[in-house]
Amino acid sequence: GIITSWNAGAEHMYGYNATEIVGKPVFQLIPAEKADEFAELLKRVCNGEQINDFATLKVRKDGLTMDVALTMAIIP
């Protein structure tokens, strides 16, 4: 997926401003060791499943990882 929007909360969490991140692959925010896990989540969502409160890691602009809980669904 491609990042299509970015708000002030995301900027604070990840350290990127909107001009730096919008249009970039979402995998830029995924630690390498979690890439396969995230790809599987995307596949599940594309098959119509909603993912709720899935605990995983994301990576900030400064390279630090952080714990997050994801909710993912297709927006019609």
Biopython code that builds the backbone (N, CA, C, O; Angstrom):
import numpy as np
from Bio.PDB.StructureBuilder import StructureBuilder

atoms = [
    (1, "GLY", "N", (0.802, -1.180, 0.000)),
    (1, "GLY", "CA", (0.000, 0.000, 0.000)),
    (1, "GLY", "C", (0.851, 1.251, 0.000)),
    (1, "GLY", "O", (2.020, 1.234, 0.383)),
    (2, "ILE", "N", (0.255, 2.305, -0.425)),
    (2, "ILE", "CA", (0.900, 3.620, -0.478)),
    (2, "ILE", "C", (0.221, 4.537, 0.534)),
    (2, "ILE", "O", (-1.004, 4.535, 0.656)),
    (3, "ILE", "N", (1.011, 5.314, 1.253)),
    (3, "ILE", "CA", (0.475, 6.266, 2.230)),
    (3, "ILE", "C", (-0.167, 7.419, 1.457)),
    (3, "ILE", "O", (0.493, 8.090, 0.664)),
    (4, "THR", "N", (-1.458, 7.637, 1.698)),
    (4, "THR", "CA", (-2.197, 8.656, 0.948)),
    (4, "THR", "C", (-2.559, 9.884, 1.773)),
    (4, "THR", "O", (-2.904, 10.922, 1.209)),
    (5, "SER", "N", (-2.486, 9.785, 3.098)),
    (5, "SER", "CA", (-2.743, 10.948, 3.950)),
    (5, "SER", "C", (-1.936, 10.790, 5.231)),
    (5, "SER", "O", (-1.493, 9.696, 5.578)),
    (6, "TRP", "N", (-1.758, 11.908, 5.925)),
    (6, "TRP", "CA", (-0.899, 11.927, 7.112)),
    (6, "TRP", "C", (-1.347, 13.082, 7.974)),
    (6, "TRP", "O", (-1.468, 14.206, 7.486)),
    (7, "ASN", "N", (-1.599, 12.830, 9.262)),
    (7, "ASN", "CA", (-2.068, 13.907, 10.134)),
    (7, "ASN", "C", (-1.025, 14.256, 11.196)),
    (7, "ASN", "O", (0.034, 13.631, 11.266)),
    (8, "ALA", "N", (-1.329, 15.248, 12.012)),
    (8, "ALA", "CA", (-0.390, 15.722, 13.030)),
    (8, "ALA", "C", (-0.049, 14.632, 14.040)),
    (8, "ALA", "O", (1.086, 14.562, 14.510)),
    (9, "GLY", "N", (-1.022, 13.777, 14.380)),
    (9, "GLY", "CA", (-0.756, 12.686, 15.315)),
    (9, "GLY", "C", (0.254, 11.703, 14.751)),
    (9, "GLY", "O", (1.152, 11.248, 15.460)),
    (10, "ALA", "N", (0.105, 11.375, 13.470)),
    (10, "ALA", "CA", (1.056, 10.471, 12.815)),
    (10, "ALA", "C", (2.432, 11.127, 12.740)),
    (10, "ALA", "O", (3.451, 10.468, 12.946)),
    (11, "GLU", "N", (2.458, 12.411, 12.448)),
    (11, "GLU", "CA", (3.730, 13.139, 12.395)),
    (11, "GLU", "C", (4.444, 13.055, 13.739)),
    (11, "GLU", "O", (5.651, 12.819, 13.792)),
    (12, "HIS", "N", (3.705, 13.247, 14.814)),
    (12, "HIS", "CA", (4.281, 13.181, 16.161)),
    (12, "HIS", "C", (4.787, 11.770, 16.477)),
    (12, "HIS", "O", (5.880, 11.611, 17.022)),
    (13, "MET", "N", (4.005, 10.756, 16.139)),
    (13, "MET", "CA", (4.384, 9.367, 16.435)),
    (13, "MET", "C", (5.598, 8.907, 15.643)),
    (13, "MET", "O", (6.520, 8.310, 16.200)),
    (14, "TYR", "N", (5.598, 9.183, 14.348)),
    (14, "TYR", "CA", (6.605, 8.610, 13.457)),
    (14, "TYR", "C", (7.765, 9.548, 13.123)),
    (14, "TYR", "O", (8.825, 9.085, 12.703)),
    (15, "GLY", "N", (7.582, 10.850, 13.303)),
    (15, "GLY", "CA", (8.658, 11.796, 13.039)),
    (15, "GLY", "C", (8.739, 12.304, 11.607)),
    (15, "GLY", "O", (9.598, 13.130, 11.298)),
    (16, "TYR", "N", (7.866, 11.831, 10.729)),
    (16, "TYR", "CA", (7.823, 12.308, 9.343)),
    (16, "TYR", "C", (6.750, 13.371, 9.213)),
    (16, "TYR", "O", (5.689, 13.250, 9.825)),
    (17, "ASN", "N", (7.007, 14.425, 8.419)),
    (17, "ASN", "CA", (5.916, 15.331, 8.087)),
    (17, "ASN", "C", (5.246, 14.812, 6.817)),
    (17, "ASN", "O", (5.782, 13.928, 6.149)),
    (18, "ALA", "N", (4.097, 15.349, 6.488)),
    (18, "ALA", "CA", (3.291, 14.836, 5.373)),
    (18, "ALA", "C", (4.049, 14.863, 4.051)),
    (18, "ALA", "O", (3.935, 13.925, 3.262)),
    (19, "THR", "N", (4.815, 15.912, 3.796)),
    (19, "THR", "CA", (5.516, 15.986, 2.511)),
    (19, "THR", "C", (6.597, 14.921, 2.384)),
    (19, "THR", "O", (6.951, 14.532, 1.271)),
    (20, "GLU", "N", (7.122, 14.446, 3.501)),
    (20, "GLU", "CA", (8.150, 13.400, 3.469)),
    (20, "GLU", "C", (7.577, 12.003, 3.243)),
    (20, "GLU", "O", (8.263, 11.141, 2.693)),
    (21, "ILE", "N", (6.328, 11.765, 3.659)),
    (21, "ILE", "CA", (5.828, 10.389, 3.719)),
    (21, "ILE", "C", (4.670, 10.088, 2.771)),
    (21, "ILE", "O", (4.550, 8.956, 2.302)),
    (22, "VAL", "N", (3.815, 11.065, 2.478)),
    (22, "VAL", "CA", (2.685, 10.804, 1.573)),
    (22, "VAL", "C", (3.234, 10.412, 0.200)),
    (22, "VAL", "O", (4.118, 11.068, -0.349)),
    (23, "GLY", "N", (2.683, 9.325, -0.334)),
    (23, "GLY", "CA", (3.134, 8.801, -1.615)),
    (23, "GLY", "C", (4.180, 7.707, -1.498)),
    (23, "GLY", "O", (4.540, 7.074, -2.490)),
    (24, "LYS", "N", (4.669, 7.484, -0.281)),
    (24, "LYS", "CA", (5.675, 6.450, -0.043)),
    (24, "LYS", "C", (4.987, 5.129, 0.316)),
    (24, "LYS", "O", (3.843, 5.129, 0.770)),
    (25, "PRO", "N", (5.683, 4.000, 0.112)),
    (25, "PRO", "CA", (5.117, 2.699, 0.495)),
    (25, "PRO", "C", (4.951, 2.598, 2.012)),
    (25, "PRO", "O", (5.814, 3.042, 2.769)),
    (26, "VAL", "N", (3.847, 2.016, 2.440)),
    (26, "VAL", "CA", (3.589, 1.831, 3.865)),
    (26, "VAL", "C", (4.679, 0.966, 4.503)),
    (26, "VAL", "O", (4.916, 1.052, 5.708)),
    (27, "PHE", "N", (5.339, 0.137, 3.697)),
    (27, "PHE", "CA", (6.393, -0.724, 4.236)),
    (27, "PHE", "C", (7.578, 0.075, 4.762)),
    (27, "PHE", "O", (8.431, -0.483, 5.452)),
    (28, "GLN", "N", (7.652, 1.371, 4.454)),
    (28, "GLN", "CA", (8.697, 2.226, 5.017)),
    (28, "GLN", "C", (8.555, 2.317, 6.539)),
    (28, "GLN", "O", (9.529, 2.599, 7.238)),
    (29, "LEU", "N", (7.349, 2.079, 7.048)),
    (29, "LEU", "CA", (7.084, 2.163, 8.487)),
    (29, "LEU", "C", (7.133, 0.802, 9.175)),
    (29, "LEU", "O", (6.882, 0.705, 10.376)),
    (30, "ILE", "N", (7.452, -0.245, 8.424)),
    (30, "ILE", "CA", (7.436, -1.612, 8.943)),
    (30, "ILE", "C", (8.869, -2.085, 9.148)),
    (30, "ILE", "O", (9.664, -2.041, 8.208)),
    (31, "PRO", "N", (9.224, -2.538, 10.356)),
    (31, "PRO", "CA", (10.564, -3.103, 10.542)),
    (31, "PRO", "C", (10.752, -4.316, 9.629)),
    (31, "PRO", "O", (9.799, -5.054, 9.376)),
    (32, "ALA", "N", (11.958, -4.521, 9.140)),
    (32, "ALA", "CA", (12.239, -5.617, 8.205)),
    (32, "ALA", "C", (11.752, -6.960, 8.736)),
    (32, "ALA", "O", (11.238, -7.780, 7.975)),
    (33, "GLU", "N", (11.910, -7.186, 10.026)),
    (33, "GLU", "CA", (11.514, -8.475, 10.605)),
    (33, "GLU", "C", (9.997, -8.659, 10.685)),
    (33, "GLU", "O", (9.524, -9.753, 10.992)),
    (34, "LYS", "N", (9.239, -7.609, 10.414)),
    (34, "LYS", "CA", (7.772, -7.677, 10.449)),
    (34, "LYS", "C", (7.145, -7.559, 9.059)),
    (34, "LYS", "O", (5.920, -7.534, 8.943)),
    (35, "ALA", "N", (7.955, -7.487, 8.009)),
    (35, "ALA", "CA", (7.432, -7.291, 6.650)),
    (35, "ALA", "C", (6.505, -8.426, 6.225)),
    (35, "ALA", "O", (5.437, -8.170, 5.670)),
    (36, "ASP", "N", (6.896, -9.675, 6.475)),
    (36, "ASP", "CA", (6.045, -10.809, 6.096)),
    (36, "ASP", "C", (4.734, -10.799, 6.874)),
    (36, "ASP", "O", (3.674, -11.088, 6.317)),
    (37, "GLU", "N", (4.805, -10.468, 8.157)),
    (37, "GLU", "CA", (3.607, -10.394, 8.988)),
    (37, "GLU", "C", (2.644, -9.347, 8.429)),
    (37, "GLU", "O", (1.445, -9.605, 8.319)),
    (38, "PHE", "N", (3.159, -8.175, 8.077)),
    (38, "PHE", "CA", (2.303, -7.111, 7.568)),
    (38, "PHE", "C", (1.725, -7.468, 6.206)),
    (38, "PHE", "O", (0.567, -7.161, 5.923)),
    (39, "ALA", "N", (2.517, -8.111, 5.365)),
    (39, "ALA", "CA", (2.016, -8.542, 4.055)),
    (39, "ALA", "C", (0.846, -9.505, 4.227)),
    (39, "ALA", "O", (-0.125, -9.439, 3.474)),
    (40, "GLU", "N", (0.929, -10.393, 5.204)),
    (40, "GLU", "CA", (-0.167, -11.333, 5.475)),
    (40, "GLU", "C", (-1.404, -10.584, 5.969)),
    (40, "GLU", "O", (-2.522, -10.923, 5.581)),
    (41, "LEU", "N", (-1.221, -9.578, 6.813)),
    (41, "LEU", "CA", (-2.359, -8.772, 7.272)),
    (41, "LEU", "C", (-3.038, -8.073, 6.095)),
    (41, "LEU", "O", (-4.266, -8.059, 6.007)),
    (42, "LEU", "N", (-2.247, -7.495, 5.194)),
    (42, "LEU", "CA", (-2.824, -6.840, 4.014)),
    (42, "LEU", "C", (-3.619, -7.830, 3.169)),
    (42, "LEU", "O", (-4.698, -7.507, 2.673)),
    (43, "LYS", "N", (-3.087, -9.018, 3.012)),
    (43, "LYS", "CA", (-3.784, -10.061, 2.248)),
    (43, "LYS", "C", (-5.129, -10.387, 2.893)),
    (43, "LYS", "O", (-6.143, -10.505, 2.204)),
    (44, "ARG", "N", (-5.131, -10.532, 4.219)),
    (44, "ARG", "CA", (-6.374, -10.842, 4.926)),
    (44, "ARG", "C", (-7.404, -9.728, 4.747)),
    (44, "ARG", "O", (-8.583, -9.995, 4.517)),
    (45, "VAL", "N", (-6.953, -8.484, 4.853)),
    (45, "VAL", "CA", (-7.864, -7.347, 4.694)),
    (45, "VAL", "C", (-8.407, -7.296, 3.265)),
    (45, "VAL", "O", (-9.593, -7.032, 3.061)),
    (46, "CYS", "N", (-7.557, -7.544, 2.288)),
    (46, "CYS", "CA", (-8.009, -7.544, 0.887)),
    (46, "CYS", "C", (-9.006, -8.660, 0.612)),
    (46, "CYS", "O", (-9.778, -8.582, -0.344)),
    (47, "ASN", "N", (-8.994, -9.693, 1.440)),
    (47, "ASN", "CA", (-9.962, -10.782, 1.327)),
    (47, "ASN", "C", (-11.223, -10.520, 2.146)),
    (47, "ASN", "O", (-12.047, -11.417, 2.324)),
    (48, "GLY", "N", (-11.376, -9.282, 2.650)),
    (48, "GLY", "CA", (-12.602, -8.891, 3.328)),
    (48, "GLY", "C", (-12.592, -8.972, 4.838)),
    (48, "GLY", "O", (-13.589, -8.637, 5.478)),
    (49, "GLU", "N", (-11.494, -9.407, 5.422)),
    (49, "GLU", "CA", (-11.424, -9.515, 6.882)),
    (49, "GLU", "C", (-11.084, -8.155, 7.486)),
    (49, "GLU", "O", (-10.341, -7.375, 6.890)),
    (50, "GLN", "N", (-11.625, -7.874, 8.660)),
    (50, "GLN", "CA", (-11.232, -6.690, 9.412)),
    (50, "GLN", "C", (-10.288, -7.142, 10.512)),
    (50, "GLN", "O", (-10.558, -8.131, 11.193)),
    (51, "ILE", "N", (-9.192, -6.435, 10.691)),
    (51, "ILE", "CA", (-8.203, -6.741, 11.722)),
    (51, "ILE", "C", (-8.408, -5.735, 12.849)),
    (51, "ILE", "O", (-8.430, -4.528, 12.607)),
    (52, "ASN", "N", (-8.558, -6.221, 14.073)),
    (52, "ASN", "CA", (-8.789, -5.348, 15.224)),
    (52, "ASN", "C", (-7.723, -5.546, 16.289)),
    (52, "ASN", "O", (-7.421, -6.673, 16.678)),
    (53, "ASP", "N", (-7.158, -4.441, 16.756)),
    (53, "ASP", "CA", (-6.217, -4.426, 17.879)),
    (53, "ASP", "C", (-5.103, -5.459, 17.741)),
    (53, "ASP", "O", (-4.828, -6.206, 18.680)),
    (54, "PHE", "N", (-4.463, -5.502, 16.581)),
    (54, "PHE", "CA", (-3.362, -6.424, 16.324)),
    (54, "PHE", "C", (-2.065, -5.792, 16.827)),
    (54, "PHE", "O", (-1.650, -4.747, 16.326)),
    (55, "ALA", "N", (-1.426, -6.415, 17.809)),
    (55, "ALA", "CA", (-0.191, -5.885, 18.398)),
    (55, "ALA", "C", (1.004, -6.208, 17.505)),
    (55, "ALA", "O", (1.216, -7.358, 17.121)),
    (56, "THR", "N", (1.781, -5.173, 17.183)),
    (56, "THR", "CA", (2.960, -5.349, 16.335)),
    (56, "THR", "C", (3.932, -4.198, 16.584)),
    (56, "THR", "O", (3.771, -3.434, 17.536)),
    (57, "LEU", "N", (4.929, -4.082, 15.729)),
    (57, "LEU", "CA", (5.919, -3.012, 15.817)),
    (57, "LEU", "C", (5.874, -2.149, 14.565)),
    (57, "LEU", "O", (5.550, -2.630, 13.480)),
    (58, "LYS", "N", (6.196, -0.896, 14.720)),
    (58, "LYS", "CA", (6.397, 0.028, 13.599)),
    (58, "LYS", "C", (7.743, 0.711, 13.823)),
    (58, "LYS", "O", (8.288, 0.680, 14.926)),
    (59, "VAL", "N", (8.266, 1.321, 12.781)),
    (59, "VAL", "CA", (9.559, 1.996, 12.887)),
    (59, "VAL", "C", (9.392, 3.487, 12.592)),
    (59, "VAL", "O", (8.719, 3.890, 11.644)),
    (60, "ARG", "N", (10.031, 4.281, 13.443)),
    (60, "ARG", "CA", (9.987, 5.736, 13.315)),
    (60, "ARG", "C", (11.051, 6.224, 12.329)),
    (60, "ARG", "O", (11.920, 5.455, 11.918)),
    (61, "LYS", "N", (10.981, 7.478, 11.960)),
    (61, "LYS", "CA", (11.970, 8.091, 11.072)),
    (61, "LYS", "C", (13.380, 7.962, 11.641)),
    (61, "LYS", "O", (14.337, 7.765, 10.892)),
    (62, "ASP", "N", (13.512, 8.072, 12.965)),
    (62, "ASP", "CA", (14.835, 7.990, 13.599)),
    (62, "ASP", "C", (15.341, 6.558, 13.753)),
    (62, "ASP", "O", (16.419, 6.338, 14.305)),
    (63, "GLY", "N", (14.560, 5.572, 13.263)),
    (63, "GLY", "CA", (14.982, 4.176, 13.305)),
    (63, "GLY", "C", (14.545, 3.404, 14.529)),
    (63, "GLY", "O", (14.680, 2.182, 14.568)),
    (64, "LEU", "N", (14.021, 4.094, 15.535)),
    (64, "LEU", "CA", (13.535, 3.403, 16.723)),
    (64, "LEU", "C", (12.234, 2.685, 16.403)),
    (64, "LEU", "O", (11.420, 3.172, 15.619)),
    (65, "THR", "N", (12.045, 1.513, 17.022)),
    (65, "THR", "CA", (10.779, 0.807, 16.862)),
    (65, "THR", "C", (9.861, 1.149, 18.020)),
    (65, "THR", "O", (10.307, 1.526, 19.104)),
    (66, "MET", "N", (8.570, 1.011, 17.767)),
    (66, "MET", "CA", (7.582, 1.269, 18.816)),
    (66, "MET", "C", (6.465, 0.243, 18.711)),
    (66, "MET", "O", (6.122, -0.223, 17.624)),
    (67, "ASP", "N", (5.910, -0.095, 19.861)),
    (67, "ASP", "CA", (4.770, -1.007, 19.918)),
    (67, "ASP", "C", (3.519, -0.253, 19.490)),
    (67, "ASP", "O", (3.293, 0.884, 19.903)),
    (68, "VAL", "N", (2.707, -0.902, 18.657)),
    (68, "VAL", "CA", (1.440, -0.320, 18.226)),
    (68, "VAL", "C", (0.365, -1.398, 18.208)),
    (68, "VAL", "O", (0.670, -2.590, 18.192)),
    (69, "ALA", "N", (-0.879, -0.977, 18.213)),
    (69, "ALA", "CA", (-2.020, -1.869, 18.002)),
    (69, "ALA", "C", (-2.734, -1.374, 16.748)),
    (69, "ALA", "O", (-3.185, -0.230, 16.690)),
    (70, "LEU", "N", (-2.832, -2.242, 15.751)),
    (70, "LEU", "CA", (-3.427, -1.877, 14.467)),
    (70, "LEU", "C", (-4.874, -2.311, 14.359)),
    (70, "LEU", "O", (-5.256, -3.365, 14.867)),
    (71, "THR", "N", (-5.665, -1.507, 13.703)),
    (71, "THR", "CA", (-6.978, -1.898, 13.211)),
    (71, "THR", "C", (-6.957, -1.599, 11.721)),
    (71, "THR", "O", (-6.649, -0.482, 11.306)),
    (72, "MET", "N", (-7.289, -2.608, 10.916)),
    (72, "MET", "CA", (-7.222, -2.468, 9.461)),
    (72, "MET", "C", (-8.508, -2.980, 8.839)),
    (72, "MET", "O", (-9.041, -4.010, 9.251)),
    (73, "ALA", "N", (-9.006, -2.254, 7.838)),
    (73, "ALA", "CA", (-10.195, -2.674, 7.101)),
    (73, "ALA", "C", (-10.202, -1.962, 5.758)),
    (73, "ALA", "O", (-9.588, -0.907, 5.599)),
    (74, "ILE", "N", (-10.898, -2.544, 4.798)),
    (74, "ILE", "CA", (-11.088, -1.882, 3.517)),
    (74, "ILE", "C", (-12.094, -0.754, 3.709)),
    (74, "ILE", "O", (-13.122, -0.934, 4.362)),
    (75, "ILE", "N", (-11.795, 0.397, 3.144)),
    (75, "ILE", "CA", (-12.734, 1.519, 3.162)),
    (75, "ILE", "C", (-13.373, 1.570, 1.779)),
    (75, "ILE", "O", (-12.705, 1.873, 0.790)),
    (76, "PRO", "N", (-14.667, 1.273, 1.717)),
    (76, "PRO", "CA", (-15.329, 1.235, 0.398)),
    (76, "PRO", "C", (-15.448, 2.613, -0.235)),
    (76, "PRO", "O", (-15.978, 2.742, -1.338)),
]
sb = StructureBuilder()
sb.init_structure("model")
sb.init_model(0)
sb.init_chain("A")
sb.init_seg("    ")
for serial, (resi, resn, name, xyz) in enumerate(atoms, 1):
    if name == "N":
        sb.init_residue(resn, " ", resi, " ")
    sb.init_atom(name, np.array(xyz, "f"), 0.0, 1.0, " ", f" {name:<3s}", serial, name[0])
structure = sb.get_structure()
